[in-house]
Amino acid sequence: MPSYRLPMYHRQSPAVRCLNFLCAVLLTMVLITGIIMFVLWLSLRPHKPRFYLNDFSIPNLNRQSGAVNLPVRFTVDERNPNQKIGIHYEAIYGSVYYGDLLVASGPVHQPFYQPPKGDTQLLGDLTASGPTSGDGSAWQRFAGDAAAGNVGLRLMLNSTVRFQVKVWDTKEHNMKVDCEFSLRGDGTLQQQDKNKQCLLYF
Ligand SMILES: *[C@@H]1O[C@H](CO)[C@@H](O)[C@H](O)[C@H]1NC(C)=O
């Protein structure tokens, strides 16, 4: 039966040893570059802004003839949590829903730049387009909820944002903010929903 052994000691030529050395240097450089990139990415990576529903009201919500033309007012706190990164907002647009019925919508804020660590109060002043007594069952549910003192609504804000890292801008993101809350029968915000954080979709 043929048998063979691996050589115990393989003598490397100077060329092979030189190649090994170059490989080691190259790998070390790649590793160090990787670590530097990772640290840079950690410190420059943008964090998403945060939104809190500060206040919301529809005065005279409980009147009998429908919500049409009632003022819809709200305050949403926007905060940029980044130390070094500013945020450019395009125009912010707001929509208020009762279930899937649009209650009010319109522009909320002009385009603006939010510097690092900055915050802005977004003041919404819209006019209700519904529900009306003509909306049938939706209006009946709405009036019933108002009489019971608990009207569940949803405020959606949408915009386009861009992060600005010192000198370069990153790509545009479509942004959607989703605040769920309830109003009392008189159209003011339920206490437990004050300053509730809204969901953010990028
Ligand atoms: C926000 O939503 C409104 C209504 O759906 C739409 O007209 C507007 O173009 C949207 N804005 C952005 C920036 O997506």
The ligand as a MOL file (V3000), in Angstrom:
LIG
                    3D

  0  0  0     0  0            999 V3000
M  V30 BEGIN CTAB
M  V30 COUNTS 14 14 0 0 0
M  V30 BEGIN ATOM
M  V30 1 C -48.4590 64.9530 1.0620 0
M  V30 2 O -49.7620 64.4760 0.8730 0
M  V30 3 C -50.5770 65.2880 0.0320 0
M  V30 4 C -51.9700 64.7080 0.0140 0
M  V30 5 O -51.9600 63.3290 -0.0410 0
M  V30 6 C -49.9590 65.3790 -1.3520 0
M  V30 7 O -50.7180 66.2440 -2.1760 0
M  V30 8 C -48.5310 65.9110 -1.2330 0
M  V30 9 O -47.9070 65.9090 -2.4890 0
M  V30 10 C -47.7290 65.0760 -0.2610 0
M  V30 11 N -46.4290 65.7210 -0.0840 0
M  V30 12 C -45.2910 65.0250 -0.1370 0
M  V30 13 C -44.0560 65.8150 0.0420 0
M  V30 14 O -45.2470 63.8220 -0.3240 0
M  V30 END ATOM
M  V30 BEGIN BOND
M  V30 1 1 1 2
M  V30 2 1 1 10
M  V30 3 1 2 3
M  V30 4 1 3 4
M  V30 5 1 3 6
M  V30 6 1 4 5
M  V30 7 1 6 7
M  V30 8 1 6 8
M  V30 9 1 8 9
M  V30 10 1 8 10
M  V30 11 1 10 11
M  V30 12 1 11 12
M  V30 13 1 12 13
M  V30 14 2 12 14
M  V30 END BOND
M  V30 END CTAB
M  END
